[in-house]
Amino acid sequence: MENRHDEKQLLERLRQGDETALDSLFESYYGYLFKIACSMLADPGVAKDCVQEVFVRFWQKRSEIEVKTTIKGYLQRSIVNECLGLLRKKKILTAPEEASLNLPDASHSAQQVLEMESLQQLVQAAIDRLPAQCRLIFRMSRMQELTYQEIAEQLELSPKTIENQIGKALRQLRADLGPWLKLLLPVIVSTTFLN
């Protein structure tokens, strides 16, 4: 969106039921919201569903919606809430963990959003630097949410080896990301990631 005036016009068109306004909104913000959802959920398919749900809900409630900052900020908060709701349902995130996340809100500046994207790249780069087997085991544990036993069975290794590899990964990530750990909480999503 170019400016506040354009956003007001777009919102007015949406309230009048103009589907082309929704298409314009979708084209402008789908990619941005998808990146946020992927960083929180680590599953592109589920992230896609969450983004679509945000747009469906936005359309359904278009006559009631009050955008106090920007449409982008409103949609950003919506996708974060949608992902948190899903994580809560799956019992991946507990209320105390959620409170510690410092999640982005509509008041974040473009600079802060860019910094968050840079931090996401930093986390990914640190994971990519892990030795191959260690990286695979870490991703199976943290992103696929497999137990040590399930990973051990799939890789034909002992559970103790899996435990050692996860420990090695966490030590390496702490060493690589140490100065940024507090800033990385929104990127990491769950505090269990680096505990």
C-alpha positions as CSV (number, residue, x, y, z in Angstrom):
1,M,0.0,0.0,0.0
2,E,1.3,3.4,-0.9
3,N,-0.1,5.6,1.9
4,R,-2.8,6.0,4.5
5,H,-5.3,7.5,2.0
6,D,-4.9,4.5,-0.3
7,E,-5.5,2.2,2.7
8,K,-8.6,4.0,3.7
9,Q,-10.0,3.7,0.2
10,L,-9.1,0.0,0.1
11,L,-10.9,-0.6,3.4
12,E,-13.9,1.3,2.2
13,R,-14.0,-0.9,-1.0
14,L,-13.7,-4.0,1.2
15,R,-16.6,-2.9,3.4
16,Q,-18.7,-2.5,0.3
17,G,-18.0,-6.1,-0.7
18,D,-15.5,-5.3,-3.5
19,E,-13.7,-8.6,-4.1
20,T,-11.0,-6.9,-6.2
21,A,-10.0,-5.0,-3.1
22,L,-9.5,-8.4,-1.3
23,D,-7.4,-9.6,-4.3
24,S,-5.3,-6.5,-4.1
25,L,-4.8,-7.0,-0.4
26,F,-3.9,-10.7,-1.0
27,E,-1.3,-9.9,-3.7
28,S,0.3,-7.2,-1.5
29,Y,0.6,-9.1,1.7
30,Y,0.4,-12.9,1.1
31,G,4.2,-13.4,0.8
32,Y,4.9,-11.3,3.9
33,L,2.4,-13.1,6.0
34,F,3.5,-16.5,4.7
35,K,7.1,-15.8,5.8
36,I,6.0,-15.0,9.3
37,A,3.8,-18.1,9.5
38,C,6.6,-20.3,8.2
39,S,9.0,-18.9,10.7
40,M,6.6,-19.7,13.5
41,L,5.3,-23.1,12.3
42,A,8.2,-24.5,10.3
43,D,5.6,-26.2,8.0
44,P,4.9,-24.4,4.7
45,G,1.6,-26.3,4.2
46,V,0.2,-25.4,7.6
47,A,1.6,-21.8,7.2
48,K,-0.3,-21.5,3.9
49,D,-3.5,-22.6,5.5
50,C,-3.1,-20.1,8.3
51,V,-2.5,-17.2,5.9
52,Q,-5.6,-18.2,3.9
53,E,-7.6,-18.4,7.1
54,V,-6.5,-14.8,8.0
55,F,-7.7,-13.5,4.7
56,V,-11.0,-15.4,4.9
57,R,-11.6,-14.1,8.4
58,F,-10.6,-10.6,7.3
59,W,-13.2,-10.8,4.4
60,Q,-15.9,-12.2,6.7
61,K,-15.5,-9.5,9.3
62,R,-14.7,-6.7,6.9
63,S,-17.6,-4.5,8.0
64,E,-16.5,-4.7,11.7
65,I,-12.7,-4.4,11.3
66,E,-11.0,-1.3,12.8
67,V,-7.5,-0.8,11.6
68,K,-5.8,1.5,14.1
69,T,-2.3,1.5,12.6
70,T,-1.9,0.0,9.1
71,I,-3.4,-2.8,7.2
72,K,0.0,-4.5,7.1
73,G,0.2,-4.2,10.9
74,Y,-3.3,-5.5,11.4
75,L,-2.6,-8.5,9.2
76,Q,0.8,-9.1,10.9
77,R,-0.9,-9.3,14.3
78,S,-3.6,-11.5,12.8
79,I,-1.2,-14.1,11.4
80,V,0.8,-14.1,14.6
81,N,-2.4,-14.7,16.6
82,E,-3.5,-17.4,14.1
83,C,-0.2,-19.3,14.4
84,L,-0.2,-18.9,18.2
85,G,-3.7,-20.4,18.4
86,L,-2.6,-23.3,16.3
87,L,0.5,-23.9,18.4
88,R,-1.6,-23.8,21.6
89,K,-4.0,-26.3,20.1
90,K,-1.1,-28.6,19.3
91,K,0.2,-28.0,22.9
92,I,3.5,-26.9,21.4
93,L,3.4,-23.5,23.2
94,T,2.3,-23.0,26.8
95,A,1.0,-19.6,28.1
96,P,4.3,-18.8,30.1
97,E,6.4,-19.5,26.9
98,E,4.1,-17.4,24.9
99,A,4.4,-14.5,27.3
100,S,8.2,-14.6,27.0
101,L,8.2,-14.4,23.2
102,N,8.2,-10.6,22.5
103,L,6.2,-11.2,19.4
104,P,6.1,-8.6,16.7
105,D,3.1,-6.3,16.9
106,A,1.6,-3.7,14.6
107,S,3.8,-1.0,16.2
108,H,7.0,-2.5,14.8
109,S,8.7,-0.4,12.3
110,A,9.9,-1.5,8.9
111,Q,13.4,-1.5,10.3
112,Q,12.4,-3.9,13.1
113,V,10.7,-6.2,10.6
114,L,13.9,-6.3,8.5
115,E,15.9,-7.0,11.6
116,M,13.6,-9.9,12.4
117,E,14.0,-11.3,8.9
118,S,17.8,-11.0,9.3
119,L,17.6,-12.8,12.6
120,Q,15.6,-15.6,10.9
121,Q,18.4,-15.9,8.4
122,L,20.9,-15.9,11.2
123,V,19.1,-18.9,12.9
124,Q,18.9,-20.8,9.7
125,A,22.5,-20.2,8.9
126,A,23.5,-21.4,12.4
127,I,21.5,-24.6,11.9
128,D,22.9,-25.1,8.4
129,R,26.5,-25.0,9.9
130,L,25.8,-28.0,12.1
131,P,27.4,-31.3,11.0
132,A,25.1,-33.1,8.6
133,Q,24.0,-35.9,11.0
134,C,23.6,-33.5,13.9
135,R,21.6,-31.1,11.7
136,L,19.3,-33.9,10.5
137,I,18.6,-35.1,14.0
138,F,18.1,-31.6,15.3
139,R,15.5,-30.8,12.6
140,M,13.7,-34.1,13.2
141,S,13.5,-33.3,16.9
142,R,12.6,-29.6,16.8
143,M,10.8,-29.2,13.5
144,Q,9.1,-32.6,13.0
145,E,8.7,-32.9,16.7
146,L,9.8,-36.6,16.8
147,T,10.8,-38.1,20.1
148,Y,14.4,-39.3,20.6
149,Q,13.1,-42.9,20.3
150,E,11.3,-42.2,17.0
151,I,14.4,-40.6,15.5
152,A,16.6,-43.5,16.8
153,E,14.3,-46.0,15.1
154,Q,14.2,-44.1,11.8
155,L,17.9,-43.6,11.6
156,E,18.8,-46.9,13.2
157,L,20.8,-45.3,16.0
158,S,20.6,-45.6,19.7
159,P,18.4,-43.1,21.7
160,K,21.6,-42.1,23.6
161,T,23.3,-41.2,20.3
162,I,20.3,-39.0,19.4
163,E,20.4,-37.4,22.9
164,N,24.2,-36.7,22.4
165,Q,23.6,-35.2,18.9
166,I,20.8,-32.9,20.2
167,G,23.1,-31.8,23.0
168,K,25.9,-31.1,20.6
169,A,23.5,-29.1,18.3
170,L,22.2,-27.0,21.2
171,R,25.7,-26.2,22.5
172,Q,26.8,-25.2,19.0
173,L,23.7,-23.0,18.5
174,R,24.2,-21.4,21.9
175,A,27.8,-20.6,20.9
176,D,26.9,-19.3,17.5
177,L,23.8,-17.3,18.6
178,G,24.7,-16.4,22.2
179,P,24.8,-12.6,21.7
180,W,21.4,-12.6,19.9
181,L,19.4,-15.1,22.0
182,K,17.0,-12.6,23.5
183,L,16.4,-11.0,20.1
184,L,15.9,-14.4,18.6
185,L,12.9,-15.5,20.7
186,P,10.3,-14.3,18.2
187,V,12.2,-16.2,15.5
188,I,12.6,-19.3,17.4
189,V,9.0,-19.3,18.6
190,S,9.4,-21.9,21.4
191,T,11.8,-21.4,24.3
192,T,12.4,-25.1,24.2
193,F,14.4,-24.6,21.0
194,L,17.5,-23.5,22.8
195,N,16.9,-24.7,26.3
